[in-house]
Amino acid sequence: MEKRIRNSIAYSFLTDDANIRNLIVLNAKSLVDDKEGKAVRIDEKRLKGELLYYRYYFENHKRGIYGLAPLICVIASNKNKNASELEAVKSISAYANAVFGSKHENMISAMLLSNAYHKILQKPGIDIEELAEYLKGEVANISFECSGSMDIINVEKARIYSMQKLDRLLRGDLEGIGEKNPVDALLRVLHQIFIEDFDESDNELLSVKKALMGAAGVKIEEDPLKLGIENWEFLCSMVDYILKLREYSIGKEYLQEGGDPRNLVRLKKGELFADPIMGNVIVEDVFMSEGVLNIQIKAKAGKYVFRFKKK
């Protein structure tokens, strides 16, 4: 099983979309292993900080359409199925684009991905009929916290919608799961894996597809360099890190102090700085380019160039 878990995480990185890879890494960096509670949890303060810093050092930063790919790490790191589901549901709002799915559809899609992953991991030879019926049972039993009558109504609408879509998946009705929302998107991935494969054009869904295939024991041979992945060694080290979290052997603590990337502005070339998010960094260069202040730092995880535009 460990090999399939390892492959599932590594395969999720096999995309030529650097933004998707980065979001998966940010999720991994925000995990905390709770040995006493037998769970790996999201440090929401750290995740918020990681995403804030990301806006300054990666020019093409954006949320995913569905927010599913970054959840692979928190799902794979958990032996505890219930904790996996809870943490996936908690963190999807940080990634998903609300334009393409309601709050509760996003939450159900995270729950479905978590349960599908663990069921496939537990039984790699499972067929679509058994998997879909299992997922229908999980949807029927969902219990989200609701803040009022409208919230209860919206949860019920999302539940009914998801059950209908799972029925269409069972019938092999690909056209019936064609809406641009996270529930349909995930079910299309399951259709590709279990019913009829076809090329997936969305990089985020392709990442999820490869992760689930890895969990099922399907071997994927792709050259990371051909996908433009130059930091494959680092990504593989993240896989090792997630497996250690799964065994509660890291002892990661929750972030106590939130960081602010603007604190880097006052630093000079050659200075050392302990940052709550980036860790110990050294400033390698400071320069202006087209009216933008660039600060190049070296951290444990690599080199970053933070860009600050004048207001």
C-alpha positions as CSV (number, residue, x, y, z in Angstrom):
1,M,0.0,0.0,0.0
2,E,2.8,2.4,0.8
3,K,4.1,2.2,-2.7
4,R,0.7,3.1,-4.1
5,I,0.4,6.0,-1.7
6,R,3.8,7.2,-2.7
7,N,3.0,7.0,-6.4
8,S,-0.4,8.7,-6.0
9,I,1.3,11.8,-4.5
10,A,4.2,11.8,-7.0
11,Y,1.8,11.4,-9.9
12,S,-0.3,14.4,-8.8
13,F,2.8,16.5,-9.6
14,L,3.0,15.2,-13.2
15,T,1.5,18.2,-14.8
16,D,3.0,21.0,-16.9
17,D,1.0,23.5,-14.9
18,A,3.4,25.0,-12.3
19,N,0.6,26.7,-10.5
20,I,-1.1,23.4,-9.8
21,R,2.2,21.8,-8.6
22,N,2.8,24.8,-6.3
23,L,-0.6,24.7,-4.8
24,I,-0.1,21.0,-3.9
25,V,3.2,21.9,-2.3
26,L,1.6,24.7,-0.3
27,N,-1.0,22.3,1.0
28,A,1.7,19.8,2.1
29,K,3.7,22.6,3.9
30,S,0.5,23.5,5.8
31,L,0.0,20.0,7.3
32,V,0.4,19.2,11.0
33,D,0.7,15.6,12.3
34,D,-1.4,15.1,15.4
35,K,-0.1,11.9,16.9
36,E,-2.5,12.0,19.9
37,G,-5.5,12.6,17.7
38,K,-4.3,10.1,15.1
39,A,-4.8,12.6,12.3
40,V,-3.0,14.9,10.0
41,R,-4.6,18.3,10.0
42,I,-4.5,21.6,8.1
43,D,-2.9,24.5,9.9
44,E,-5.3,27.1,8.6
45,K,-3.1,30.0,9.7
46,R,-0.1,28.7,7.9
47,L,-2.1,27.9,4.7
48,K,-3.5,31.4,4.7
49,G,0.1,32.7,5.1
50,E,1.5,30.4,2.4
51,L,-1.1,31.6,-0.1
52,L,-0.5,35.2,0.8
53,Y,3.3,34.9,0.2
54,Y,2.6,32.9,-3.0
55,R,0.9,36.0,-4.5
56,Y,4.2,37.9,-4.2
57,Y,6.7,35.3,-5.6
58,F,4.7,33.5,-8.3
59,E,3.5,35.8,-11.1
60,N,0.9,33.4,-12.6
61,H,-0.7,32.6,-9.2
62,K,-4.4,31.8,-9.3
63,R,-6.9,29.5,-7.7
64,G,-7.8,26.3,-9.4
65,I,-11.2,26.1,-11.0
66,Y,-12.3,23.2,-8.8
67,G,-9.8,23.3,-5.9
68,L,-9.4,19.5,-5.9
69,A,-5.8,18.8,-6.8
70,P,-4.2,20.5,-3.8
71,L,-6.3,18.3,-1.5
72,I,-4.3,15.1,-2.5
73,C,-1.7,15.7,0.1
74,V,-4.0,16.1,3.1
75,I,-6.0,13.1,1.9
76,A,-3.0,10.8,1.3
77,S,-1.3,11.8,4.6
78,N,-4.3,10.6,6.6
79,K,-4.8,7.0,7.7
80,N,-7.9,8.2,9.5
81,K,-10.6,8.4,6.8
82,N,-12.8,10.7,8.9
83,A,-10.0,13.1,9.5
84,S,-9.1,13.0,5.8
85,E,-12.6,14.0,4.9
86,L,-12.9,16.7,7.5
87,E,-9.6,18.3,6.6
88,A,-10.3,18.1,2.9
89,V,-13.7,19.8,3.3
90,K,-12.1,22.5,5.6
91,S,-9.4,23.4,3.1
92,I,-11.1,23.3,-0.3
93,S,-12.5,26.9,0.1
94,A,-8.9,28.2,0.0
95,Y,-8.5,26.8,-3.5
96,A,-11.8,26.5,-5.3
97,N,-13.2,29.2,-7.5
98,A,-16.7,30.0,-6.2
99,V,-17.8,30.9,-9.8
100,F,-17.8,27.2,-10.7
101,G,-19.5,25.7,-7.8
102,S,-21.6,26.6,-4.7
103,K,-20.0,26.4,-1.3
104,H,-21.7,23.1,-0.6
105,E,-21.0,21.5,-3.9
106,N,-17.3,22.3,-3.3
107,M,-17.5,20.7,0.2
108,I,-19.2,17.6,-1.2
109,S,-16.7,17.3,-4.0
110,A,-13.9,17.4,-1.4
111,M,-15.7,14.7,0.6
112,L,-16.2,12.6,-2.5
113,L,-12.5,12.8,-3.5
114,S,-11.4,11.9,0.0
115,N,-13.7,8.8,0.2
116,A,-12.9,7.7,-3.4
117,Y,-9.2,7.9,-2.7
118,H,-9.4,5.8,0.5
119,K,-11.8,3.3,-1.0
120,I,-9.5,2.8,-4.0
121,L,-6.5,2.6,-1.8
122,Q,-8.2,0.0,0.4
123,K,-9.5,-2.0,-2.6
124,P,-7.5,-1.2,-5.8
125,G,-9.5,-3.7,-7.9
126,I,-12.9,-2.1,-7.1
127,D,-15.3,-1.6,-9.9
128,I,-17.3,1.5,-10.7
129,E,-20.6,0.0,-9.5
130,E,-19.3,-0.7,-6.0
131,L,-17.4,2.6,-5.8
132,A,-20.4,4.7,-6.9
133,E,-22.8,2.9,-4.5
134,Y,-20.3,3.5,-1.7
135,L,-20.0,7.2,-2.5
136,K,-23.8,7.5,-2.7
137,G,-24.0,6.1,0.9
138,E,-21.4,8.6,2.0
139,V,-23.3,11.5,0.4
140,A,-26.6,10.3,2.0
141,N,-24.9,10.4,5.4
142,I,-23.1,13.8,5.2
143,S,-23.5,16.1,8.1
144,F,-22.2,19.6,7.6
145,E,-22.6,22.4,10.2
146,C,-25.3,24.7,9.1
147,S,-25.8,28.3,10.2
148,G,-29.5,28.7,9.4
149,S,-32.4,27.4,7.4
150,M,-31.0,28.6,4.0
151,D,-27.8,26.7,4.8
152,I,-29.8,23.5,5.5
153,I,-31.7,24.0,2.2
154,N,-28.5,24.5,0.2
155,V,-26.8,21.4,1.7
156,E,-29.9,19.4,0.8
157,K,-29.9,20.7,-2.7
158,A,-26.2,19.9,-3.1
159,R,-26.8,16.4,-1.7
160,I,-29.6,15.6,-4.1
161,Y,-27.6,17.0,-7.0
162,S,-24.7,14.8,-6.1
163,M,-26.8,11.7,-5.7
164,Q,-28.4,12.3,-9.2
165,K,-24.9,12.7,-10.7
166,L,-23.6,9.5,-9.1
167,D,-26.6,7.7,-10.6
168,R,-25.6,9.1,-14.1
169,L,-22.1,7.9,-13.5
170,L,-23.4,4.4,-12.8
171,R,-25.3,4.5,-16.1
172,G,-22.2,5.6,-17.9
173,D,-24.0,8.8,-18.9
174,L,-21.0,11.1,-19.6
175,E,-23.2,13.8,-21.0
176,G,-25.2,13.8,-17.8
177,I,-22.1,14.8,-15.8
178,G,-21.0,17.6,-18.0
179,E,-21.6,20.7,-15.9
180,K,-18.6,22.9,-15.0
181,N,-18.7,22.4,-11.3
182,P,-16.5,20.3,-8.9
183,V,-18.9,17.4,-8.4
184,D,-19.3,16.8,-12.1
185,A,-15.6,17.3,-12.7
186,L,-14.6,14.6,-10.2
187,L,-17.2,12.2,-11.5
188,R,-15.8,12.7,-15.1
189,V,-12.4,11.7,-13.8
190,L,-13.9,8.5,-12.3
191,H,-15.6,7.8,-15.6
192,Q,-12.2,8.1,-17.3
193,I,-10.6,5.7,-14.9
194,F,-13.3,3.1,-14.5
195,I,-15.5,3.2,-17.6
196,E,-14.0,4.8,-20.7
197,D,-10.7,6.6,-20.8
198,F,-10.1,9.8,-22.8
199,D,-7.6,12.6,-22.7
200,E,-8.3,15.1,-19.9
201,S,-7.6,18.7,-21.0
202,D,-7.9,20.3,-17.6
203,N,-4.5,20.2,-15.8
204,E,-6.1,20.2,-12.4
205,L,-8.4,17.3,-13.1
206,L,-5.5,15.5,-14.8
207,S,-3.5,15.8,-11.6
208,V,-6.4,14.3,-9.6
209,K,-6.8,11.5,-12.2
210,K,-3.2,10.5,-12.0
211,A,-3.3,10.5,-8.2
212,L,-6.3,8.2,-8.2
213,M,-4.7,5.9,-10.7
214,G,-1.6,5.7,-8.5
215,A,-3.8,4.8,-5.6
216,A,-5.3,2.0,-7.7
217,G,-1.8,0.7,-8.6
218,V,-1.7,1.9,-12.2
219,K,1.8,2.7,-13.2
220,I,2.4,6.0,-15.0
221,E,5.7,6.5,-16.8
222,E,6.3,10.2,-17.7
223,D,9.5,12.2,-17.9
224,P,9.2,15.2,-15.5
225,L,11.6,17.2,-17.7
226,K,9.4,16.9,-20.7
227,L,6.6,18.5,-18.6
228,G,9.0,21.3,-17.7
229,I,9.5,20.2,-14.1
230,E,12.9,21.2,-13.0
231,N,12.6,20.6,-9.3
232,W,11.5,16.9,-9.4
233,E,14.0,16.0,-6.7
234,F,12.4,18.5,-4.4
235,L,8.9,17.2,-5.2
236,C,10.0,13.7,-4.4
237,S,11.3,14.9,-1.1
238,M,7.8,16.3,-0.4
239,V,6.4,12.8,-1.0
240,D,8.8,11.4,1.6
241,Y,7.7,14.2,4.0
242,I,4.0,13.4,3.5
243,L,4.6,9.7,4.2
244,K,6.4,10.7,7.5
245,L,3.5,12.9,8.4
246,R,1.3,9.9,7.9
247,E,3.3,8.0,10.5
248,Y,3.2,11.0,12.9
249,S,7.0,11.1,12.9
250,I,7.5,14.8,12.1
251,G,6.0,16.5,15.1
252,K,5.1,19.6,13.2
253,E,3.6,22.4,15.3
254,Y,0.9,24.9,14.4
255,L,2.1,28.3,13.3
256,Q,1.9,30.8,16.2
257,E,2.9,34.0,14.5
258,G,1.5,35.0,11.1
259,G,4.0,36.4,8.6
260,D,3.8,39.4,6.3
261,P,5.8,39.3,3.0
262,R,6.1,43.1,3.1
263,N,8.6,42.7,5.9
264,L,11.1,41.6,3.3
265,V,11.1,45.1,1.8
266,R,13.3,46.5,4.5
267,L,16.0,43.9,4.0
268,K,19.3,44.4,2.2
269,K,21.4,42.1,0.1
270,G,23.3,39.6,2.3
271,E,21.0,39.9,5.3
272,L,19.7,36.9,7.2
273,F,16.1,36.9,8.3
274,A,13.9,34.4,10.2
275,D,10.5,34.5,8.6
276,P,7.4,32.7,10.1
277,I,6.4,31.3,6.7
278,M,9.6,31.0,4.7
279,G,11.9,30.0,7.6
280,N,15.5,31.2,7.8
281,V,16.3,33.0,4.6
282,I,19.2,35.0,3.1
283,V,18.7,37.9,0.8
284,E,20.7,37.2,-2.4
285,D,19.8,40.2,-4.4
286,V,17.7,43.4,-4.4
287,F,17.0,45.3,-7.6
288,M,14.4,47.4,-9.4
289,S,12.9,46.3,-12.8
290,E,10.3,48.3,-14.6
291,G,9.2,50.0,-11.5
292,V,8.9,46.7,-9.5
293,L,11.1,46.0,-6.5
294,N,12.5,42.5,-6.7
295,I,13.9,40.7,-3.7
296,Q,15.6,37.4,-4.3
297,I,15.9,35.1,-1.3
298,K,17.3,31.7,-0.6
299,A,15.3,29.5,1.8
300,K,15.5,25.8,2.7
301,A,12.8,25.0,0.1
302,G,14.7,26.8,-2.7
303,K,15.1,30.3,-4.3
304,Y,12.3,32.8,-4.6
305,V,12.0,36.2,-6.1
306,F,9.4,38.4,-4.3
307,R,8.0,41.3,-6.4
308,F,6.6,44.4,-4.9
309,K,4.8,46.9,-7.1
310,K,4.7,50.6,-6.1
311,K,1.2,51.8,-5.2
